[in-house]
Amino acid sequence: MNRLAQPTMLGLHILQYFPDRLDDISYDPTPIETWPYRLIFTRSPRGEALNRAFNQGLEALKERQKVQIHLNNVANGVYLPTE
């Protein structure tokens, strides 16, 4: 297979396991399409509780102006917050 469409971040993550193949693989930075972030919860009581907890955490990040910082960290492979 010469071409495979996949998210760039996924491809770059996979390449970490094949450092000898870095020169064999390239990507086009122009996305085919972009999607806003989405999170889906069930309509069960547990799902509703998780939704409320998530929204509270998101509001706290917004108040501290940390949302973009965390999104950038994920995009750069930093998955755990430092605080």
Buried (B, 14 or more C-beta within 10 A) or exposed (E): EEEEEEEEEEEBEEBEEEEEEEEEEEEEEEEEEEEEEEEEBEEEEEEEEBBEEEEEEEEEBEEEEBBEEBEEBEEEEEEEEEE
